[in-house]
Amino acid sequence: MPTFVIVGASLAGAKAAETLREEGFDGEIVLLGTEPDLPYERPPLSKGYLLGNDERDSFIVHPADWYAEQAVDLRTGVTVTRIDRAGSAISTADGDTVPYDKLLLTTGASPRRLNFPGSDRDEVLYLRTASDSDRLRAAFQGSPRVAVAGAGWIGLETTAAARTYGCEVTVLEPQPGALTEQLGPELGAVFADLHRAHGVNFRFGERAAEFRPGMVITSSGAEVPADLLVVGIGAAPNDQLATAAGLDVENGVVADADLRTSDENIFVAGDVANWFNPLLGRRVRVEHWANALNGGPAAARSMLGQPVVYDPVPYFYSDQYDLGMECAGLPSPGTYDQVAFRGDRASGEFIAFWLSRGIVTAGMNVNVWDVNDDIQSLIRSAHQVDLSRLTNPAIPLPDL
Ligand SMILES: Cc1cc2nc3c(=O)[nH]c(=O)nc-3n(C[C@H](O)[C@H](O)[C@H](O)COP(=O)(O)OP(=O)(O)OC[C@H]3O[C@@H](n4cnc5c(N)ncnc54)[C@H](O)[C@@H]3O)c2cc1C
């Protein structure tokens, strides 16, 4: 009976295990993960769970008994330390060896860390795991003064939570605006304005350079009062195992459109995968929930020898205060030459489109619902659109 081993017990890994069983695989499945918890989804860690509204059980991928029922050998609290490709086996930190016929890497990503005087103090916090979120939640209870390093998604969602707890918040961001790399300046400004309207202070063009009890010193030498520094400066792929095993690695584990790596028996999915997306015509590494949700199952089908072309329109969502949004595509600067709006930005309910030579390459619906599938179809169709029709809310998106 073949053994399929999955390294990384989070959303991508647990969904891959589910798909293997759904597709009729009756060999052994071993799912190993460093964290002590059942596989869980991370988005609530910076939203409902951080705010104390969501229970921990509400965002586990499967309940505990599912793994036993499905004969998935889930081993939590276990770190894989080596892939022995010649011997087709992995080794764990506690000295076990597990042989595999096929191996899936879903090791995700880890927060980039700051390194400066005071950065190792307990008041400097990161957010990736449920226990990180527990720590932040406890810290926010006393309404401390908070500095946030990084105006990306994690930084801004944490800022919204901190403000909801009544904390005074200053965000330090070396770029000239919020979410610049993720959305470009036009939509980044919408989010910065939203936070300013909730009393957040931004210091653009500045980074955190030192932490002392009660203050952050910025790169310009300014002193920002802060009892806590929350760091959200991006994440790096956990690709060290793959590198050590001699797989092709370049900002994540390199894979083809079927999520197969440079070793035909090793597959990859989720945040750690840098795979060729045929829709975009290039390799991408996407740190989004939907990519773990759908990439894990796609990799599982590929492990089973099914023909797989994994070509999703990247999808992301965020909730901050009373703004909820979904974004399809990857609207980073350099990928578009125009931004168009459908609906009134000031009303807080609109759709933004990013276009390149008249073709919609990305779209974001803000407090407008049940349209993201249509936006994804528009992106996938890659046809030139009439701008006056695109920006006219009376014209249904499928008619464009
Ligand atoms: C706070 C937060 C909020 C987010 N909010 C959103 C959101 O609103 N919308 C959105 O689209 N996306 C969001 N994301 C991103 C989304 O959660 C990730 O894209 C998703 O978790 C990726 O899943 P994954 O399974 O690929 O990897 P991960 O969730 O990173 O899991 C990888 C797992 O592998 C384990 N592991 C690593 N190395 C080893 C090893 N050697 N041995 C054993 N185990 C190992 C890790 O401990 C981890 O448990 C958020 C992320 C965070 C952190």
The ligand as a Gaussian input file, in Angstrom:
#p B3LYP/6-31G(d) Opt

LIG

0 1
 C       -2.915000      36.534000      10.828000
 C       -3.183000      36.124000       9.402000
 C       -4.332000      36.577000       8.767000
 C       -4.591000      36.228000       7.450000
 N       -5.709000      36.702000       6.846000
 C       -5.971000      36.375000       5.562000
 C       -7.131000      36.862000       4.910000
 O       -7.917000      37.606000       5.482000
 N       -7.354000      36.492000       3.627000
 C       -6.504000      35.679000       2.959000
 O       -6.746000      35.371000       1.791000
 N       -5.384000      35.193000       3.541000
 C       -5.091000      35.523000       4.834000
 N       -3.964000      35.046000       5.447000
 C       -3.075000      34.163000       4.680000
 C       -3.475000      32.702000       4.830000
 O       -3.787000      32.407000       6.152000
 C       -2.321000      31.829000       4.342000
 O       -2.208000      32.055000       2.964000
 C       -2.560000      30.357000       4.630000
 O       -2.524000      30.120000       6.015000
 C       -1.502000      29.496000       3.970000
 O       -1.740000      28.171000       4.313000
 P       -0.619000      27.054000       4.159000
 O       -1.293000      25.784000       4.565000
 O        0.013000      27.162000       2.845000
 O        0.533000      27.447000       5.193000
 P        0.525000      27.822000       6.722000
 O       -0.822000      28.227000       7.174000
 O        1.654000      28.766000       6.942000
 O        0.876000      26.455000       7.436000
 C        2.088000      25.807000       7.286000
 C        2.255000      24.856000       8.449000
 O        3.420000      24.068000       8.236000
 C        4.117000      23.954000       9.449000
 N        5.514000      23.639000       9.150000
 C        6.453000      24.446000       8.589000
 N        7.630000      23.802000       8.474000
 C        7.428000      22.568000       8.971000
 C        8.280000      21.437000       9.147000
 N        9.551000      21.457000       8.770000
 N        7.755000      20.330000       9.720000
 C        6.458000      20.289000      10.097000
 N        5.612000      21.338000       9.958000
 C        6.108000      22.456000       9.397000
 C        3.920000      25.306000      10.097000
 O        4.177000      25.237000      11.487000
 C        2.456000      25.581000       9.775000
 O        1.609000      25.043000      10.745000
 C       -3.680000      35.396000       6.767000
 C       -2.515000      34.944000       7.408000
 C       -2.267000      35.305000       8.706000
 C       -1.012000      34.819000       9.399000

